[in-house]
C-alpha cells in the first residue's frame, strides 16, 4: 500500500513557528517548505496568500490561519481548491472585548480615571448589566460563545441570522431572521456585529437599520464592509447610537483624516478584538493539518 506524499507550503507571518511544530510530528509523507511551486497543501494567512495564489498551481487544499477568509473570495481569484478556516477559538476574546468595553461604559470607568487626574471625588449613578438586551448579528461559533458568556451575567442575548432559527443548545433567548432585524433593534441596549463580509452583508448596517436603534452601544467586530460609515456617524449624531466601538474597517489602518478619530462617541481599536495567540490556536491548526495529511486525527 502506497501513501500519498504531500508538499506543504507555509504562507504566514509565523512560518518558523509552524515549521517547528509540524516537524515535531515527524510526518514522513509531508515535505514542509515556503516555496509555493509544487505545493499541494498551504497553511496560509488569506491576505498574504491572495497576492501569491497564482503561484500555487498544484494546490489542492488551503488551511487558513484566520477565521475570516474573504481575502480569498474575490471574483478575480481562483477557487479550484478546498478552503478551510479556523473556527471556535476566537469567541472568548471577542466576549472579553465586548464585555470589557460595555462594563466600562455603563459604570463610567473612563470618567473616574479622568476625575482621578483632577483629584475629583464625584460618584455617578451607574447601570447594571442585568436585564440589558444584547442583539448579536451572527449566531455561529463567535456569536454563540458571546451569547453564553453574557447570559451568565444576566444579559439577555438575542440572535440575528439568515434563518430565524437558533443554533442547537444555544443561549439565545430570541432569534430573528435578518430581514426582521429592525424589530430586535428597537429594544437593544447593546448591538454586536460578528458577521463576515459577503455580498449579502455588504453595507447591511445602513440608515434604515440604524434608524431602528434606541440609544444603543454598537460594536463592530465582524468586517468593516458591513457598515456604512456615514450612516453610522449620522446615527451617533441623532442618538440612535450613543457610542460605537469599532475594531474592523474597510481600509486598515484608517486614514489620519477619518472622522472616527476625533468623534468622542467612537472608540477605535486597531483590529485587536481577537488576535491570533499562537500558543493557543497553533495546536488547533496543527491537528487539522495533520489530519488532512494522514487521514486520521493526530495526538498533539
RAMOQUI-V200737 format. One line per field, one symbol per residue. burial: b if it has 16 or more other C-alpha atoms within 10 Angstrom, else e. A space follows every 50 residues. Layout:
burial=???
This chain:
burial=eeeeebbbbbbbeeeeebbeebeeeeeeebebbbebeebbbbbbbbbebb eebeebebbebbbbbbbbbeebeeeeeeeeeeebbbbebbbebbbbbbbe bbeebebbeeebeeeeeeeeeeeeeeeebeebbbbbbbbbbbbbbbbbbb beeebbbbbbbeebebeeebbbeebbbbeebbebbbbbbbbbbbbbbeee ebbbbbbebbbbbbbbbbbbbbbbbbbbbebbbbbbeebbbbbbbbbbbe eeeeeeeeebeeeebbbbeebebbebeeeebbebbbbbbbeebbeeeeee
